[in-house]
Amino acid sequence: MAQPCMSQFEPLPVDAVVYRAILRKQWINEDTGRVKADAYFLRVDEPGISVNLASVCSPEQCSAIP
């Protein structure tokens, strides 16, 4: 399946709230329980990061998306 080109998406407004699935335990700070910035870094082999917009779905709805 072809990956979408980043130019196909409009930039998000600076005040946009997004949800990101946390797939790796090391993305969570064990002391604070907060998500580390590592979860949002663009990796070399990825064209972008997957996020869900808070304006479109609740955290519960987003967690149910496969």
Residue frames as qw, qx, qy, qz and C-alpha x, y, z in Angstrom:
[[0.000, 0.891, 0.455, 0.000, 0.00, 0.00, 0.00],
 [0.402, 0.528, -0.028, 0.748, 1.37, 3.43, -0.90],
 [0.356, -0.473, -0.437, 0.677, 2.24, 5.82, 1.90],
 [0.152, 0.931, 0.326, 0.058, 0.54, 9.23, 1.74],
 [0.501, 0.378, -0.068, 0.775, 2.77, 12.09, 0.74],
 [0.287, -0.460, -0.449, 0.710, 3.23, 14.70, 3.46],
 [0.020, 0.076, -0.205, -0.976, 2.31, 17.43, 0.97],
 [0.285, -0.403, -0.744, -0.450, -1.23, 15.96, 0.80],
 [0.418, -0.633, -0.601, 0.252, -1.99, 17.19, 4.32],
 [0.023, -0.862, -0.036, -0.505, -2.71, 20.71, 5.47],
 [0.306, 0.241, -0.611, 0.689, -0.51, 21.95, 8.33],
 [0.417, -0.624, -0.651, 0.112, -2.23, 21.80, 11.71],
 [0.120, -0.876, 0.014, -0.467, -2.96, 25.02, 13.55],
 [0.264, 0.439, -0.648, 0.563, -0.54, 25.74, 16.39],
 [0.440, -0.258, 0.509, -0.694, -3.30, 25.21, 18.97],
 [0.805, 0.036, -0.454, -0.381, -4.40, 21.82, 17.57],
 [0.553, -0.412, 0.665, -0.287, -4.59, 19.01, 20.13],
 [0.705, 0.294, -0.585, -0.272, -3.59, 15.59, 18.83],
 [0.833, -0.361, 0.379, -0.178, -3.55, 12.09, 20.30],
 [0.429, 0.559, -0.705, -0.077, -0.60, 9.79, 19.64],
 [0.960, -0.212, -0.143, -0.112, -0.69, 6.06, 20.41],
 [0.217, -0.734, 0.635, -0.103, 2.17, 5.14, 22.72],
 [0.919, 0.218, -0.292, -0.148, 3.64, 1.97, 21.26],
 [0.676, 0.251, -0.534, 0.441, 6.86, 1.67, 23.27],
 [0.621, -0.679, -0.343, 0.187, 7.27, 1.63, 27.06],
 [0.577, -0.182, -0.041, 0.795, 10.48, 3.64, 26.79],
 [0.075, 0.532, 0.301, 0.788, 8.40, 6.57, 25.50],
 [0.505, -0.770, -0.256, -0.295, 7.02, 7.05, 29.02],
 [0.110, 0.575, -0.560, 0.586, 9.07, 8.61, 31.81],
 [0.600, -0.248, -0.751, 0.118, 9.00, 6.05, 34.62],
 [0.249, -0.153, -0.513, 0.807, 9.34, 8.72, 37.32],
 [0.227, 0.195, 0.126, -0.946, 6.63, 11.10, 36.15],
 [0.461, 0.410, 0.779, -0.113, 4.39, 8.90, 33.96],
 [0.345, 0.773, -0.002, -0.532, 4.53, 11.59, 31.27],
 [0.834, 0.460, 0.233, 0.199, 5.16, 10.92, 27.59],
 [0.476, -0.479, 0.300, 0.674, 8.69, 11.75, 26.46],
 [0.331, 0.713, -0.209, -0.581, 9.37, 13.85, 23.38],
 [0.179, -0.277, 0.884, 0.332, 10.83, 10.68, 21.77],
 [0.443, 0.413, 0.783, -0.142, 7.28, 9.56, 20.99],
 [0.391, 0.840, 0.238, -0.290, 6.93, 12.47, 18.57],
 [0.163, -0.618, 0.552, 0.536, 10.29, 12.38, 16.77],
 [0.788, 0.518, -0.120, -0.309, 10.15, 11.58, 13.09],
 [0.727, -0.309, 0.571, 0.223, 12.11, 8.41, 12.41],
 [0.046, -0.460, 0.626, 0.629, 14.26, 7.98, 9.30],
 [0.047, 0.094, 0.933, 0.345, 12.09, 5.18, 7.87],
 [0.114, 0.641, 0.722, -0.234, 8.75, 6.96, 8.46],
 [0.215, 0.478, 0.361, 0.771, 7.19, 9.64, 6.22],
 [0.284, -0.525, 0.051, -0.800, 5.32, 11.14, 9.18],
 [0.040, -0.008, 0.862, -0.506, 3.78, 10.35, 12.54],
 [0.319, -0.454, -0.736, -0.388, 0.26, 9.02, 13.01],
 [0.040, 0.095, 0.519, -0.848, -1.97, 11.15, 15.17],
 [0.071, -0.632, -0.744, -0.204, -5.68, 11.57, 15.76],
 [0.004, -0.394, 0.021, -0.919, -7.19, 15.03, 16.07],
 [0.029, -0.252, -0.751, 0.610, -8.90, 15.77, 19.36],
 [0.364, 0.260, 0.033, -0.894, -11.44, 17.90, 17.51],
 [0.569, 0.134, -0.616, -0.528, -12.58, 14.78, 15.62],
 [0.788, -0.232, -0.561, -0.106, -12.67, 12.08, 18.30],
 [0.578, -0.735, 0.236, -0.263, -12.41, 11.55, 22.06],
 [0.071, -0.565, 0.820, -0.061, -9.49, 9.60, 23.58],
 [0.638, 0.025, 0.726, -0.257, -11.82, 6.61, 23.98],
 [0.753, 0.601, 0.145, -0.224, -12.90, 6.75, 20.33],
 [0.338, 0.780, -0.523, -0.069, -9.31, 7.15, 19.16],
 [0.307, -0.430, 0.840, -0.125, -8.11, 4.19, 21.20],
 [0.739, 0.226, 0.589, -0.236, -10.74, 2.02, 19.48],
 [0.595, 0.721, -0.219, -0.279, -9.41, 2.84, 15.99],
 [0.948, -0.071, 0.222, 0.218, -7.40, -0.12, 14.66]]
